[in-house]
Amino acid sequence: MNIQQMMKQAQQMQDRLQKQMAELRVEASAGGGMVTVVVNGTKQIQSLTIDPEVVSKEDVEMLQDLIVAAINDAYRKVDDEMGNQMGSLMGGLKIPGIS
């Protein structure tokens, strides 16, 4: 296999991974489901749901913390899935720095 074929294969793998990640949807929640976020594979928030019972003028900080926790959890799940996708595309080859 020559270098041009390898480069073409690498580009095809990258294109396939980008398509898979754009189609990926990950859901995460915080506060026992009081805040739920759905994020796609490119870490764009698709939806954010807040249980009305958690909305309180007296405790805005808690709501903010729940939103941040849910988003961070969703991002972690996207990173995990990306590592899994990379591993399957590379035939199980482990790449340092990627799950």
N, CA, C and O atoms as CSV, one atom per row, in Angstrom:
chain,resi,resn,atom,element,x,y,z
A,1,MET,N,N,0.859,-1.185,0.000
A,1,MET,CA,C,0.000,0.000,0.000
A,1,MET,C,C,0.900,1.242,0.000
A,1,MET,O,O,1.820,1.351,0.811
A,2,ASN,N,N,0.629,2.158,-0.904
A,2,ASN,CA,C,1.448,3.364,-0.959
A,2,ASN,C,C,0.882,4.460,-0.064
A,2,ASN,O,O,-0.212,4.336,0.485
A,3,ILE,N,N,1.632,5.507,0.065
A,3,ILE,CA,C,1.270,6.592,0.992
A,3,ILE,C,C,-0.019,7.295,0.566
A,3,ILE,O,O,-0.795,7.724,1.419
A,4,GLN,N,N,-0.258,7.418,-0.743
A,4,GLN,CA,C,-1.490,8.063,-1.208
A,4,GLN,C,C,-2.724,7.246,-0.830
A,4,GLN,O,O,-3.752,7.809,-0.455
A,5,GLN,N,N,-2.621,5.928,-0.927
A,5,GLN,CA,C,-3.739,5.069,-0.538
A,5,GLN,C,C,-3.991,5.179,0.959
A,5,GLN,O,O,-5.140,5.220,1.399
A,6,MET,N,N,-2.915,5.225,1.738
A,6,MET,CA,C,-3.064,5.366,3.190
A,6,MET,C,C,-3.730,6.692,3.542
A,6,MET,O,O,-4.604,6.743,4.407
A,7,MET,N,N,-3.317,7.755,2.876
A,7,MET,CA,C,-3.903,9.076,3.135
A,7,MET,C,C,-5.388,9.089,2.756
A,7,MET,O,O,-6.211,9.669,3.464
A,8,LYS,N,N,-5.716,8.449,1.643
A,8,LYS,CA,C,-7.112,8.386,1.211
A,8,LYS,C,C,-7.948,7.603,2.229
A,8,LYS,O,O,-9.059,8.012,2.568
A,9,GLN,N,N,-7.415,6.482,2.713
A,9,GLN,CA,C,-8.125,5.690,3.720
A,9,GLN,C,C,-8.315,6.477,5.004
A,9,GLN,O,O,-9.387,6.442,5.608
A,10,ALA,N,N,-7.270,7.192,5.421
A,10,ALA,CA,C,-7.358,7.995,6.645
A,10,ALA,C,C,-8.427,9.076,6.488
A,10,ALA,O,O,-9.183,9.336,7.423
A,11,GLN,N,N,-8.497,9.708,5.317
A,11,GLN,CA,C,-9.503,10.745,5.063
A,11,GLN,C,C,-10.902,10.147,5.089
A,11,GLN,O,O,-11.827,10.758,5.623
A,12,GLN,N,N,-11.066,8.956,4.515
A,12,GLN,CA,C,-12.368,8.294,4.518
A,12,GLN,C,C,-12.794,7.950,5.945
A,12,GLN,O,O,-13.958,8.116,6.309
A,13,MET,N,N,-11.849,7.473,6.748
A,13,MET,CA,C,-12.149,7.158,8.145
A,13,MET,C,C,-12.550,8.412,8.897
A,13,MET,O,O,-13.496,8.389,9.685
A,14,GLN,N,N,-11.843,9.503,8.664
A,14,GLN,CA,C,-12.147,10.757,9.335
A,14,GLN,C,C,-13.538,11.254,8.921
A,14,GLN,O,O,-14.311,11.711,9.763
A,15,ASP,N,N,-13.851,11.167,7.636
A,15,ASP,CA,C,-15.168,11.596,7.155
A,15,ASP,C,C,-16.277,10.756,7.790
A,15,ASP,O,O,-17.312,11.284,8.195
A,16,ARG,N,N,-16.049,9.444,7.871
A,16,ARG,CA,C,-17.034,8.543,8.462
A,16,ARG,C,C,-17.238,8.872,9.939
A,16,ARG,O,O,-18.371,8.902,10.419
A,17,LEU,N,N,-16.150,9.119,10.656
A,17,LEU,CA,C,-16.243,9.450,12.073
A,17,LEU,C,C,-16.979,10.767,12.280
A,17,LEU,O,O,-17.815,10.875,13.177
A,18,GLN,N,N,-16.678,11.762,11.464
A,18,GLN,CA,C,-17.355,13.053,11.603
A,18,GLN,C,C,-18.858,12.912,11.362
A,18,GLN,O,O,-19.662,13.533,12.058
A,19,LYS,N,N,-19.234,12.100,10.384
A,19,LYS,CA,C,-20.652,11.881,10.106
A,19,LYS,C,C,-21.321,11.178,11.287
A,19,LYS,O,O,-22.416,11.557,11.702
A,20,GLN,N,N,-20.661,10.156,11.825
A,20,GLN,CA,C,-21.218,9.428,12.966
A,20,GLN,C,C,-21.375,10.347,14.171
A,20,GLN,O,O,-22.384,10.280,14.873
A,21,MET,N,N,-20.398,11.194,14.412
A,21,MET,CA,C,-20.452,12.075,15.573
A,21,MET,C,C,-21.535,13.140,15.399
A,21,MET,O,O,-22.189,13.517,16.372
A,22,ALA,N,N,-21.731,13.628,14.177
A,22,ALA,CA,C,-22.777,14.626,13.948
A,22,ALA,C,C,-24.166,14.018,14.175
A,22,ALA,O,O,-25.093,14.715,14.588
A,23,GLU,N,N,-24.305,12.719,13.903
A,23,GLU,CA,C,-25.593,12.042,14.074
A,23,GLU,C,C,-25.819,11.564,15.504
A,23,GLU,O,O,-26.950,11.261,15.886
A,24,LEU,N,N,-24.761,11.495,16.286
A,24,LEU,CA,C,-24.849,11.008,17.656
A,24,LEU,C,C,-25.675,11.954,18.527
A,24,LEU,O,O,-25.563,13.175,18.412
A,25,ARG,N,N,-26.494,11.386,19.389
A,25,ARG,CA,C,-27.244,12.156,20.379
A,25,ARG,C,C,-26.994,11.511,21.734
A,25,ARG,O,O,-27.171,10.304,21.894
A,26,VAL,N,N,-26.586,12.309,22.701
A,26,VAL,CA,C,-26.296,11.829,24.047
A,26,VAL,C,C,-27.169,12.604,25.019
A,26,VAL,O,O,-27.288,13.826,24.927
A,27,GLU,N,N,-27.783,11.877,25.957
A,27,GLU,CA,C,-28.619,12.514,26.974
A,27,GLU,C,C,-27.961,12.344,28.335
A,27,GLU,O,O,-27.460,11.271,28.668
A,28,ALA,N,N,-27.970,13.402,29.102
A,28,ALA,CA,C,-27.446,13.349,30.469
A,28,ALA,C,C,-28.353,14.189,31.352
A,28,ALA,O,O,-29.022,15.114,30.890
A,29,SER,N,N,-28.358,13.843,32.637
A,29,SER,CA,C,-29.213,14.596,33.557
A,29,SER,C,C,-28.498,14.818,34.873
A,29,SER,O,O,-27.478,14.192,35.165
A,30,ALA,N,N,-29.054,15.717,35.656
A,30,ALA,CA,C,-28.512,16.029,36.984
A,30,ALA,C,C,-29.696,16.251,37.923
A,30,ALA,O,O,-30.810,16.541,37.488
A,31,GLY,N,N,-29.428,16.108,39.206
A,31,GLY,CA,C,-30.471,16.331,40.202
A,31,GLY,C,C,-31.593,15.314,40.098
A,31,GLY,O,O,-32.763,15.646,40.285
A,32,GLY,N,N,-31.231,14.077,39.800
A,32,GLY,CA,C,-32.251,13.038,39.701
A,32,GLY,C,C,-33.217,13.258,38.553
A,32,GLY,O,O,-34.387,12.887,38.639
A,33,GLY,N,N,-32.731,13.859,37.481
A,33,GLY,CA,C,-33.564,14.092,36.314
A,33,GLY,C,C,-34.235,15.455,36.297
A,33,GLY,O,O,-35.041,15.739,35.411
A,34,MET,N,N,-33.908,16.302,37.270
A,34,MET,CA,C,-34.527,17.631,37.303
A,34,MET,C,C,-34.054,18.503,36.142
A,34,MET,O,O,-34.787,19.372,35.671
A,35,VAL,N,N,-32.813,18.260,35.682
A,35,VAL,CA,C,-32.281,18.955,34.510
A,35,VAL,C,C,-31.769,17.889,33.558
A,35,VAL,O,O,-30.959,17.042,33.936
A,36,THR,N,N,-32.246,17.934,32.321
A,36,THR,CA,C,-31.817,16.971,31.309
A,36,THR,C,C,-31.352,17.733,30.079
A,36,THR,O,O,-31.995,18.685,29.635
A,37,VAL,N,N,-30.219,17.293,29.539
A,37,VAL,CA,C,-29.663,17.935,28.352
A,37,VAL,C,C,-29.383,16.861,27.307
A,37,VAL,O,O,-28.962,15.750,27.627
A,38,VAL,N,N,-29.627,17.221,26.051
A,38,VAL,CA,C,-29.282,16.361,24.923
A,38,VAL,C,C,-28.256,17.121,24.095
A,38,VAL,O,O,-28.460,18.274,23.716
A,39,VAL,N,N,-27.138,16.433,23.823
A,39,VAL,CA,C,-26.022,17.035,23.103
A,39,VAL,C,C,-25.702,16.134,21.920
A,39,VAL,O,O,-25.807,14.911,22.017
A,40,ASN,N,N,-25.306,16.745,20.790
A,40,ASN,CA,C,-24.886,15.908,19.674
A,40,ASN,C,C,-23.385,15.620,19.771
A,40,ASN,O,O,-22.713,16.094,20.688
A,41,GLY,N,N,-22.876,14.851,18.834
A,41,GLY,CA,C,-21.479,14.427,18.871
A,41,GLY,C,C,-20.474,15.541,18.663
A,41,GLY,O,O,-19.285,15.359,18.927
A,42,THR,N,N,-20.932,16.694,18.194
A,42,THR,CA,C,-20.037,17.836,18.048
A,42,THR,C,C,-20.187,18.802,19.230
A,42,THR,O,O,-19.746,19.950,19.183
A,43,LYS,N,N,-20.825,18.291,20.287
A,43,LYS,CA,C,-21.006,19.013,21.556
A,43,LYS,C,C,-21.849,20.280,21.430
A,43,LYS,O,O,-21.605,21.282,22.102
A,44,GLN,N,N,-22.843,20.206,20.554
A,44,GLN,CA,C,-23.816,21.286,20.460
A,44,GLN,C,C,-25.063,20.834,21.217
A,44,GLN,O,O,-25.553,19.722,21.019
A,45,ILE,N,N,-25.567,21.702,22.080
A,45,ILE,CA,C,-26.751,21.372,22.866
A,45,ILE,C,C,-27.964,21.350,21.939
A,45,ILE,O,O,-28.249,22.326,21.245
A,46,GLN,N,N,-28.671,20.222,21.941
A,46,GLN,CA,C,-29.854,20.062,21.105
A,46,GLN,C,C,-31.117,20.416,21.877
A,46,GLN,O,O,-32.060,20.979,21.320
A,47,SER,N,N,-31.130,20.082,23.166
A,47,SER,CA,C,-32.281,20.454,23.996
A,47,SER,C,C,-31.865,20.493,25.464
A,47,SER,O,O,-30.910,19.839,25.884
A,48,LEU,N,N,-32.608,21.275,26.218
A,48,LEU,CA,C,-32.391,21.409,27.656
A,48,LEU,C,C,-33.772,21.425,28.301
A,48,LEU,O,O,-34.609,22.264,27.970
A,49,THR,N,N,-34.004,20.491,29.228
A,49,THR,CA,C,-35.292,20.404,29.905
A,49,THR,C,C,-35.077,20.628,31.393
A,49,THR,O,O,-34.200,20.018,32.005
A,50,ILE,N,N,-35.882,21.504,31.963
A,50,ILE,CA,C,-35.790,21.814,33.389
A,50,ILE,C,C,-37.144,21.529,34.028
A,50,ILE,O,O,-38.169,22.060,33.598
A,51,ASP,N,N,-37.139,20.691,35.053
A,51,ASP,CA,C,-38.365,20.390,35.801
A,51,ASP,C,C,-38.804,21.678,36.499
A,51,ASP,O,O,-38.006,22.288,37.211
A,52,PRO,N,N,-40.048,22.101,36.311
A,52,PRO,CA,C,-40.518,23.345,36.927
A,52,PRO,C,C,-40.355,23.385,38.450
A,52,PRO,O,O,-40.251,24.462,39.035
A,53,GLU,N,N,-40.333,22.223,39.083
A,53,GLU,CA,C,-40.196,22.200,40.538
A,53,GLU,C,C,-38.822,22.683,41.015
A,53,GLU,O,O,-38.674,23.096,42.165
A,54,VAL,N,N,-37.826,22.631,40.141
A,54,VAL,CA,C,-36.484,23.048,40.543
A,54,VAL,C,C,-36.274,24.559,40.341
A,54,VAL,O,O,-35.265,25.112,40.780
A,55,VAL,N,N,-37.217,25.208,39.687
A,55,VAL,CA,C,-37.101,26.645,39.438
A,55,VAL,C,C,-37.578,27.412,40.672
A,55,VAL,O,O,-38.747,27.358,41.054
A,56,SER,N,N,-36.634,28.122,41.275
A,56,SER,CA,C,-36.946,28.890,42.481
A,56,SER,C,C,-36.103,30.159,42.493
A,56,SER,O,O,-34.887,30.110,42.303
A,57,LYS,N,N,-36.753,31.286,42.718
A,57,LYS,CA,C,-36.015,32.551,42.795
A,57,LYS,C,C,-35.026,32.542,43.955
A,57,LYS,O,O,-34.009,33.235,43.920
A,58,GLU,N,N,-35.330,31.760,44.975
A,58,GLU,CA,C,-34.484,31.738,46.162
A,58,GLU,C,C,-33.229,30.883,45.975
A,58,GLU,O,O,-32.275,31.020,46.741
A,59,ASP,N,N,-33.214,30.003,44.966
A,59,ASP,CA,C,-32.070,29.115,44.816
A,59,ASP,C,C,-31.646,28.982,43.355
A,59,ASP,O,O,-31.589,27.881,42.808
A,60,VAL,N,N,-31.354,30.113,42.743
A,60,VAL,CA,C,-30.909,30.136,41.351
A,60,VAL,C,C,-29.569,29.404,41.209
A,60,VAL,O,O,-29.326,28.743,40.199
A,61,GLU,N,N,-28.711,29.521,42.210
A,61,GLU,CA,C,-27.393,28.864,42.148
A,61,GLU,C,C,-27.516,27.357,41.984
A,61,GLU,O,O,-26.760,26.754,41.222
A,62,MET,N,N,-28.460,26.742,42.689
A,62,MET,CA,C,-28.624,25.294,42.566
A,62,MET,C,C,-29.019,24.928,41.137
A,62,MET,O,O,-28.496,23.963,40.579
A,63,LEU,N,N,-29.933,25.684,40.544
A,63,LEU,CA,C,-30.355,25.426,39.172
A,63,LEU,C,C,-29.171,25.579,38.223
A,63,LEU,O,O,-28.983,24.754,37.328
A,64,GLN,N,N,-28.387,26.609,38.409
A,64,GLN,CA,C,-27.207,26.810,37.570
A,64,GLN,C,C,-26.238,25.638,37.697
A,64,GLN,O,O,-25.694,25.163,36.700
A,65,ASP,N,N,-26.028,25.180,38.920
A,65,ASP,CA,C,-25.133,24.039,39.155
A,65,ASP,C,C,-25.653,22.775,38.474
A,65,ASP,O,O,-24.874,22.011,37.903
A,66,LEU,N,N,-26.958,22.555,38.532
A,66,LEU,CA,C,-27.549,21.374,37.895
A,66,LEU,C,C,-27.384,21.433,36.379
A,66,LEU,O,O,-27.087,20.419,35.748
A,67,ILE,N,N,-27.573,22.600,35.800
A,67,ILE,CA,C,-27.409,22.754,34.351
A,67,ILE,C,C,-25.967,22.466,33.951
A,67,ILE,O,O,-25.717,21.725,33.000
A,68,VAL,N,N,-25.028,23.048,34.670
A,68,VAL,CA,C,-23.606,22.825,34.373
A,68,VAL,C,C,-23.256,21.350,34.525
A,68,VAL,O,O,-22.545,20.795,33.687
A,69,ALA,N,N,-23.744,20.713,35.577
A,69,ALA,CA,C,-23.444,19.295,35.808
A,69,ALA,C,C,-23.990,18.426,34.679
A,69,ALA,O,O,-23.310,17.511,34.214
A,70,ALA,N,N,-25.204,18.705,34.241
A,70,ALA,CA,C,-25.805,17.917,33.162
A,70,ALA,C,C,-25.035,18.092,31.856
A,70,ALA,O,O,-24.790,17.118,31.144
A,71,ILE,N,N,-24.655,19.318,31.544
A,71,ILE,CA,C,-23.891,19.578,30.313
A,71,ILE,C,C,-22.528,18.903,30.376
A,71,ILE,O,O,-22.102,18.272,29.408
A,72,ASN,N,N,-21.843,19.032,31.504
A,72,ASN,CA,C,-20.526,18.401,31.628
A,72,ASN,C,C,-20.621,16.882,31.508
A,72,ASN,O,O,-19.750,16.250,30.909
A,73,ASP,N,N,-21.667,16.299,32.069
A,73,ASP,CA,C,-21.859,14.857,31.963
A,73,ASP,C,C,-22.112,14.455,30.511
A,73,ASP,O,O,-21.592,13.441,30.044
A,74,ALA,N,N,-22.902,15.240,29.807
A,74,ALA,CA,C,-23.174,14.946,28.397
A,74,ALA,C,C,-21.884,15.041,27.575
A,74,ALA,O,O,-21.633,14.195,26.717
A,75,TYR,N,N,-21.078,16.050,27.831
A,75,TYR,CA,C,-19.811,16.197,27.106
A,75,TYR,C,C,-18.888,15.009,27.379
A,75,TYR,O,O,-18.207,14.527,26.474
A,76,ARG,N,N,-18.868,14.541,28.629
A,76,ARG,CA,C,-18.044,13.375,28.968
A,76,ARG,C,C,-18.523,12.151,28.200
A,76,ARG,O,O,-17.717,11.363,27.705
A,77,LYS,N,N,-19.835,11.996,28.103
A,77,LYS,CA,C,-20.392,10.862,27.370
A,77,LYS,C,C,-20.046,10.945,25.886
A,77,LYS,O,O,-19.762,9.925,25.257
A,78,VAL,N,N,-20.067,12.157,25.321
A,78,VAL,CA,C,-19.675,12.326,23.920
A,78,VAL,C,C,-18.212,11.931,23.741
A,78,VAL,O,O,-17.871,11.229,22.789
A,79,ASP,N,N,-17.348,12.376,24.649
A,79,ASP,CA,C,-15.926,12.016,24.567
A,79,ASP,C,C,-15.738,10.505,24.655
A,79,ASP,O,O,-14.938,9.935,23.915
A,80,ASP,N,N,-16.469,9.859,25.553
A,80,ASP,CA,C,-16.385,8.401,25.687
A,80,ASP,C,C,-16.815,7.718,24.398
A,80,ASP,O,O,-16.163,6.785,23.929
A,81,GLU,N,N,-17.911,8.189,23.837
A,81,GLU,CA,C,-18.418,7.586,22.599
A,81,GLU,C,C,-17.454,7.821,21.442
A,81,GLU,O,O,-17.257,6.941,20.604
A,82,MET,N,N,-16.856,9.005,21.398
A,82,MET,CA,C,-15.879,9.290,20.350
A,82,MET,C,C,-14.696,8.330,20.463
A,82,MET,O,O,-14.213,7.819,19.453
A,83,GLY,N,N,-14.234,8.086,21.680
A,83,GLY,CA,C,-13.147,7.134,21.889
A,83,GLY,C,C,-13.538,5.745,21.432
A,83,GLY,O,O,-12.735,5.040,20.821
A,84,ASN,N,N,-14.781,5.341,21.727
A,84,ASN,CA,C,-15.268,4.034,21.285
A,84,ASN,C,C,-15.336,3.953,19.770
A,84,ASN,O,O,-14.933,2.952,19.177
A,85,GLN,N,N,-15.846,5.005,19.142
A,85,GLN,CA,C,-15.947,5.033,17.682
A,85,GLN,C,C,-14.567,4.975,17.035
A,85,GLN,O,O,-14.359,4.259,16.055
A,86,MET,N,N,-13.627,5.735,17.591
A,86,MET,CA,C,-12.259,5.724,17.058
A,86,MET,C,C,-11.663,4.334,17.195
A,86,MET,O,O,-11.009,3.841,16.277
A,87,GLY,N,N,-11.886,3.706,18.336
A,87,GLY,CA,C,-11.349,2.371,18.569
A,87,GLY,C,C,-11.892,1.364,17.581
A,87,GLY,O,O,-11.156,0.510,17.086
A,88,SER,N,N,-13.196,1.462,17.288
A,88,SER,CA,C,-13.778,0.504,16.351
A,88,SER,C,C,-13.301,0.772,14.927
A,88,SER,O,O,-13.098,-0.166,14.156
A,89,LEU,N,N,-13.121,2.034,14.575
A,89,LEU,CA,C,-12.613,2.358,13.233
A,89,LEU,C,C,-11.159,1.912,13.064
A,89,LEU,O,O,-10.739,1.518,11.977
A,90,MET,N,N,-10.412,1.982,14.149
A,90,MET,CA,C,-8.982,1.647,14.068
A,90,MET,C,C,-8.736,0.182,14.387
A,90,MET,O,O,-7.588,-0.235,14.539
A,91,GLY,N,N,-9.798,-0.600,14.490
A,91,GLY,CA,C,-9.632,-2.020,14.771
A,91,GLY,C,C,-9.152,-2.308,16.173
A,91,GLY,O,O,-8.427,-3.277,16.392
A,92,GLY,N,N,-9.546,-1.480,17.131
A,92,GLY,CA,C,-9.168,-1.706,18.517
A,92,GLY,C,C,-7.830,-1.107,18.895
A,92,GLY,O,O,-7.400,-1.249,20.040
A,93,LEU,N,N,-7.165,-0.447,17.976
A,93,LEU,CA,C,-5.870,0.180,18.260
A,93,LEU,C,C,-6.062,1.320,19.248
A,93,LEU,O,O,-6.903,2.194,19.037
A,94,LYS,N,N,-5.292,1.313,20.318
A,94,LYS,CA,C,-5.398,2.371,21.333
A,94,LYS,C,C,-4.472,3.524,20.963
A,94,LYS,O,O,-3.294,3.323,20.666
A,95,ILE,N,N,-5.027,4.734,20.986
A,95,ILE,CA,C,-4.260,5.923,20.705
A,95,ILE,C,C,-4.142,6.722,21.990
A,95,ILE,O,O,-5.159,7.065,22.591
A,96,PRO,N,N,-2.922,7.028,22.427
A,96,PRO,CA,C,-2.760,7.790,23.673
A,96,PRO,C,C,-3.518,9.124,23.608
A,96,PRO,O,O,-3.455,9.843,22.611
A,97,GLY,N,N,-4.229,9.430,24.684
A,97,GLY,CA,C,-4.977,10.683,24.763
A,97,GLY,C,C,-6.406,10.566,24.301
A,97,GLY,O,O,-7.209,11.475,24.511
A,98,ILE,N,N,-6.733,9.435,23.664
A,98,ILE,CA,C,-8.108,9.189,23.235
A,98,ILE,C,C,-8.556,7.920,23.916
A,98,ILE,O,O,-7.946,6.864,23.747
A,99,SER,N,N,-9.630,8.023,24.691
A,99,SER,CA,C,-10.129,6.911,25.518
A,99,SER,C,C,-9.690,5.583,25.031
A,99,SER,O,O,-10.033,4.562,25.627
